[in-house]
Amino acid sequence: MPSANTPGASSTPPTVLLVDDSRVMRKAIGMILTQEFTLIEAEDGEDGWEKLTSNPEIQVIISDIEMPRLDGFGLLERLRNFEDIRISQMPVIIITGAEDEETRQSALDQGATDFVTKPVDKTQLLARVRTNARFTETRRTLEDTSYSLKSESTQDPITGLNSRRFFLQRGEQDIAYAKRHGQGLAVLRLDIDRFRRFYTDYGDDAVDDILVCIAKLLKSHARVEDTVARIGGSAFAVLAPSTSPVEAMILAERLRSAIAQNPAQWQNVSIPMTASIGLVTLSHHLEADITGLLKLAEDHLRQARRAGGDKLSSDDMVAASTASPVKSEASTRTAEIEPLAETLGDISIPEIPEEPGTAALEEIDLTESKALINKSGSLEPVGDQALSMDEALAALAAGDAHRVEPYLSSLLRQFLPFLEHCNDKLDLGIGVATQVVRHKIENPEEE
């Protein structure tokens, strides 16, 4: 029976993840541990990773080295480079041979916490698992206490931004106001990509300076009415009231670009950064509260990370893509945003040689053509007065841009499906930009 001071004495036994491709080894270790611990088994590193990321109760990992798909070294590397501190600081006990010093050193280099040798000794194994489980429990208790103390403040002590507590309180108020007055609202979740590497490369003092730099960038590129908060280690959130889906995407792109284009400075060292952003709008989730919107934004943030980082993921992007006549094969579009103007600036229009009949275009007085003024006040071509793309290009090549201007909306409608198709097939990275353009030409009444 476990004593009162062992991990197994609590009402809920600590949970241990055992990763080993040998069924015999899993059974042998299970016979030792199951009296004091809840044991979860995995057949290889990939299986273990899936179970670890889906079960927050796991406190200790025991792993073999040689396994199919993902071996013990690969699992260690993935753990230590993960941004969630619950996973990145998880104790990992490696199973090794008694004389296998080379494997031990390699495992230490990858971040192993402890070792047990084969054949497994019951006393040795229990002692190591108990110690590491107690360590994890103590660390989590301290983190919870520290988080509770920080939550009581409305201001983040490092960056000076709003705290998580203030963000949630303000979010409830802004959501209530938006619903009452029929206004838009957006929630952005932003994380710095691979933030943990800054601790390894530069240390704690540098990380604080980097966080301050990020906070300044967010504040200077957000709007006055937006609420910007630091809600975790490298976790930031922005509450954007009175914001349409298109405006929210533009805001998210502005923040992403600002971070990518402005490296942090520390002791005369320039530190490049990128950020992943998850975005949701109230128009898609009218029944959600601020906590629900924040969680949905975090789900999109994870999608942006999985796509490689330095990207935006949003359900508004999905809604825009379903309205487009050219649809992507992916069910959820996660795309790196680049301003459309910059992308189009790279597309050169070849000079069109003069052909018989081309000069006749110069004699057409387009300003006298029949046109209607739509409700937004812009000129629209009528019937056979529409200008073709070939005619527009010829006019531009002849230096007669003013003749094309009354037809810009209709010409853009002709060209946009082709541009969307090119983006899908060539991965140009302008998915959101084209969606913003489509939204504007289809909704000219919106300011």
Secondary structure, DSSP 8 states (H G I E B T S, - for coil): ---TTSGGGSSS--EEEEE-S-HHHHHHHHHHHTTTSEEEEESSHHHHHHHHHH-TTEEEEEE-S--SSS-HHHHHHHHHT-S-HHHHT--EEEEEETT-HHHHHHHHHHT--EEEEES--HHHHHHHHHHHHHHHHHHHHHHHHHHHHHHTSSB-TTT-SB-HHHHHHHHHHHHHHHHHHT--EEEEEEEETTTHHHHHHH-HHHHHHHHHHHHHHHHHHS-TT-EEEE-SSSEEEEEEES--HHHHHHHHHHHHHHHHHS-EEETTEEE---EEEEEEEGGG-TT--HHHHHHHHHHHHHHHHHTTSS-EEEHHHHHHHHTSSS--SSSS-EE----HHHHHHT---------TTGGGGGG--GGGS-EEE-TTS-EEE-GGG---HHHHHHHHHTT-GGGTGGGHHHHHHHHHHHHHHHHHHH--S-HHHHHHHHHHHH-TT--
